[in-house]
Amino acid sequence: MFLENIKNSLKEIIGDEDKPIAVFSALWPLARASKLPGEELCDSILSIITEIVDGRTILMPAFPGGFKNGVCNLDTAPNQTGALSEYFRQQPNTRRTVCPFFSFAASGERADELVSLRPKDAWGVGSLYEWMYNTNVKIVTLGVHPTHCSFTHYAEWLMRDLISYRYSKEFSGNVIHEGNAFDVKFNMFVRCLEPPVISDFTWLLDTYKENGINLSVVDGVSVSSMDAKQKIDLIT
């Protein structure tokens, strides 16, 4: 019953628009409500999402954690953004975008386009985040607070001239991707260490509600969706 309710809620908030979706998730609230083991639950949720989007491009964050001893192996590095996205990353029809810090797993008709992106700035011109904004991707949250979405950092990048708690830092190293190894350089808009910075976007929720976020709660599990352009334009 819980999974059926989640399916109905996702179907309603995602809709039938022909646009990619980016899913930001946490599995623990889903596991608590469904009482299903992790792999079975991941398989069920991914099957639900795949059925709803019906061939549209799906994105999930698959952040590998950067370079380790000068190397980032995107073929083997597990992502640090949750069990569902890691399960999705391991599917045979899924590819990983080329970024040692903010890579995403992608499947569907535009996955090849995303994997070909080679931005100089991780959130800047030619980046996946710029692509998500220009394409007006549907941002979906599942099991997390509706504001917990790394895409929000794109607004910080756009407002970088007004921000003092981040600065641009270059990282370089060797990336292994789909069996090929090559050197890369990335500029990251990193947080200052002194004073320490904590990102808190929860205060944006009231603004999102006032401007049309699709939001529901299923057995204590939060589900939401919002267009990428609307999310970023509201903040900026």
C-alpha positions as CSV (number, residue, x, y, z in Angstrom):
1,M,0.0,0.0,0.0
2,F,2.8,2.4,0.9
3,L,4.6,1.9,-2.5
4,E,1.3,2.3,-4.3
5,N,0.8,5.6,-2.5
6,I,4.3,6.7,-3.3
7,K,3.7,5.8,-7.0
8,N,0.5,7.9,-7.1
9,S,2.2,10.8,-5.4
10,L,5.2,10.8,-7.7
11,K,3.0,10.4,-10.8
12,E,1.0,13.5,-9.7
13,I,3.9,15.7,-8.9
14,I,6.1,14.7,-11.9
15,G,3.3,14.9,-14.4
16,D,3.6,14.0,-18.1
17,E,5.6,16.9,-19.4
18,D,8.4,15.8,-21.8
19,K,11.3,17.0,-19.7
20,P,14.1,15.3,-17.8
21,I,13.8,14.8,-14.1
22,A,16.5,15.0,-11.4
23,V,15.8,13.0,-8.2
24,F,17.3,13.8,-4.9
25,S,16.5,11.2,-2.3
26,A,17.1,9.6,1.1
27,L,16.2,5.9,1.5
28,W,15.9,5.7,5.3
29,P,12.4,7.3,5.6
30,L,11.2,5.1,2.7
31,A,12.6,2.0,4.4
32,R,11.0,2.9,7.7
33,A,7.6,3.3,6.1
34,S,7.7,0.4,3.8
35,K,9.6,-2.1,6.1
36,L,11.4,-3.4,3.0
37,P,15.1,-4.3,2.8
38,G,17.4,-1.8,1.0
39,E,17.9,-3.5,-2.4
40,E,14.3,-4.6,-2.8
41,L,13.2,-1.1,-1.9
42,C,15.6,0.5,-4.3
43,D,14.5,-1.8,-7.1
44,S,10.9,-1.0,-6.4
45,I,11.3,2.8,-6.2
46,L,13.5,2.9,-9.3
47,S,10.9,0.7,-11.2
48,I,8.2,3.2,-10.2
49,I,10.2,6.2,-11.3
50,T,11.1,4.5,-14.6
51,E,7.5,3.6,-15.3
52,I,6.3,7.1,-14.6
53,V,8.9,9.0,-16.7
54,D,8.5,6.5,-19.6
55,G,11.8,7.0,-21.4
56,R,12.5,10.6,-20.3
57,T,16.0,11.3,-19.0
58,I,16.5,10.5,-15.3
59,L,19.3,12.1,-13.3
60,M,20.5,11.3,-9.7
61,P,23.5,12.8,-7.9
62,A,26.4,10.4,-7.8
63,F,29.1,12.5,-6.1
64,P,32.4,10.4,-5.9
65,G,34.2,12.6,-3.4
66,G,36.9,14.1,-5.6
67,F,40.5,12.9,-6.2
68,K,42.2,10.3,-4.1
69,N,46.0,10.5,-4.5
70,G,45.4,12.5,-7.7
71,V,43.0,10.0,-9.2
72,C,39.2,9.9,-9.4
73,N,37.9,6.6,-10.8
74,L,34.3,7.3,-11.8
75,D,33.9,3.7,-12.9
76,T,34.3,2.3,-9.4
77,A,33.9,5.1,-6.9
78,P,30.7,4.7,-4.9
79,N,28.6,7.9,-4.7
80,Q,28.2,9.7,-1.4
81,T,24.6,10.8,-2.0
82,G,22.5,7.9,-0.8
83,A,21.6,4.3,-1.4
84,L,18.9,4.9,-4.1
85,S,21.2,7.0,-6.3
86,E,24.0,4.4,-5.9
87,Y,21.7,1.6,-6.9
88,F,20.7,3.7,-9.9
89,R,24.3,4.3,-10.8
90,Q,25.0,0.6,-11.0
91,Q,22.2,-0.1,-13.5
92,P,23.4,-1.3,-16.9
93,N,21.7,1.5,-18.8
94,T,23.1,4.3,-16.6
95,R,26.1,6.5,-17.4
96,R,28.0,8.8,-15.1
97,T,28.8,12.4,-16.0
98,V,32.5,13.5,-15.9
99,C,33.1,15.5,-12.8
100,P,35.3,14.4,-9.8
101,F,33.1,16.2,-7.3
102,F,29.6,16.8,-8.7
103,S,29.0,13.9,-11.1
104,F,25.5,12.6,-11.8
105,A,24.2,9.2,-12.9
106,A,22.0,9.5,-16.0
107,S,19.8,7.3,-18.1
108,G,17.4,8.0,-21.0
109,E,17.5,9.7,-24.3
110,R,19.8,12.6,-23.3
111,A,22.4,10.7,-21.2
112,D,25.0,10.7,-23.9
113,E,24.7,14.5,-24.2
114,L,25.2,14.9,-20.5
115,V,28.3,12.6,-20.4
116,S,29.9,14.7,-23.2
117,L,29.9,17.9,-21.0
118,R,33.4,19.1,-20.1
119,P,33.0,22.4,-18.2
120,K,35.9,24.4,-16.8
121,D,33.8,25.4,-13.7
122,A,31.8,22.6,-12.0
123,W,28.7,24.9,-11.7
124,G,29.5,27.3,-14.5
125,V,29.3,27.7,-18.3
126,G,28.8,24.3,-20.0
127,S,28.2,22.5,-16.7
128,L,25.5,20.0,-15.9
129,Y,23.9,22.5,-13.5
130,E,23.7,25.1,-16.3
131,W,22.2,22.4,-18.6
132,M,19.7,21.5,-15.9
133,Y,18.6,25.2,-15.7
134,N,18.5,25.8,-19.4
135,T,16.6,22.6,-20.0
136,N,14.3,23.4,-17.1
137,V,14.6,20.0,-15.5
138,K,12.0,18.8,-13.1
139,I,13.6,18.8,-9.6
140,V,12.2,15.9,-7.5
141,T,12.9,15.3,-3.8
142,L,11.9,12.0,-2.2
143,G,12.4,11.3,1.5
144,V,14.4,14.5,2.1
145,H,13.4,18.0,3.0
146,P,12.1,19.8,-0.1
147,T,15.0,22.3,0.0
148,H,17.7,19.6,0.3
149,C,18.9,19.7,-3.2
150,S,22.5,20.4,-4.4
151,F,21.1,22.1,-7.5
152,T,20.5,25.1,-5.3
153,H,24.2,25.7,-5.4
154,Y,23.8,26.9,-9.0
155,A,22.1,30.0,-7.6
156,E,25.1,30.7,-5.4
157,W,27.3,30.4,-8.5
158,L,25.1,32.9,-10.4
159,M,25.4,35.3,-7.4
160,R,29.1,34.6,-6.8
161,D,30.0,38.3,-7.0
162,L,27.9,39.0,-4.0
163,I,29.0,36.0,-1.9
164,S,31.9,36.2,0.6
165,Y,31.6,32.7,2.1
166,R,32.8,30.8,-1.0
167,Y,35.8,31.2,-3.3
168,S,37.0,29.7,-6.5
169,K,39.6,26.9,-6.2
170,E,41.2,24.8,-9.0
171,F,41.5,21.1,-8.7
172,S,43.4,18.9,-11.1
173,G,44.1,15.2,-11.4
174,N,43.5,12.1,-13.5
175,V,39.9,10.8,-14.1
176,I,39.0,7.3,-15.2
177,H,35.7,7.1,-17.0
178,E,34.3,4.2,-18.9
179,G,37.7,2.6,-19.2
180,N,39.5,5.7,-20.4
181,A,42.0,7.8,-18.3
182,F,42.6,11.5,-18.9
183,D,43.7,14.6,-17.0
184,V,41.2,17.2,-16.0
185,K,41.1,20.6,-14.3
186,F,38.0,21.8,-12.5
187,N,37.2,25.1,-10.7
188,M,35.1,24.6,-7.7
189,F,33.2,27.3,-5.8
190,V,34.2,26.0,-2.4
191,R,33.2,27.1,1.1
192,C,35.6,29.0,3.3
193,L,37.1,27.1,6.2
194,E,37.5,30.1,8.5
195,P,34.9,30.9,9.6
196,P,33.3,27.5,8.9
197,V,30.2,27.6,6.7
198,I,27.1,25.5,7.0
199,S,24.6,25.5,4.1
200,D,21.0,25.8,5.2
201,F,18.4,26.3,2.6
202,T,15.4,25.2,4.7
203,W,14.2,28.8,5.1
204,L,13.4,28.8,1.4
205,L,10.4,26.4,1.8
206,D,7.8,29.1,2.6
207,T,8.9,30.9,-0.6
208,Y,8.6,27.7,-2.6
209,K,5.1,27.0,-1.2
210,E,4.0,30.6,-2.1
211,N,5.2,30.0,-5.7
212,G,3.8,26.7,-6.6
213,I,6.0,23.8,-5.4
214,N,4.2,20.5,-5.7
215,L,4.5,19.0,-2.2
216,S,2.9,16.0,-0.5
217,V,3.6,13.7,2.5
218,V,3.0,10.0,2.2
219,D,3.2,8.1,5.6
220,G,5.7,10.7,6.9
221,V,7.8,10.6,3.6
222,S,8.1,14.0,1.9
223,V,7.7,14.1,-1.9
224,S,8.1,17.3,-3.9
225,S,8.8,18.7,-7.4
226,M,9.6,22.1,-8.8
227,D,10.9,23.3,-12.1
228,A,14.6,24.1,-12.2
229,K,14.2,27.6,-13.6
230,Q,11.5,28.5,-11.0
231,K,13.7,27.3,-8.2
232,I,16.8,29.3,-9.2
233,D,14.9,32.4,-10.3
234,L,13.1,32.6,-7.0
235,I,16.4,32.6,-5.1
236,T,18.3,35.0,-7.3
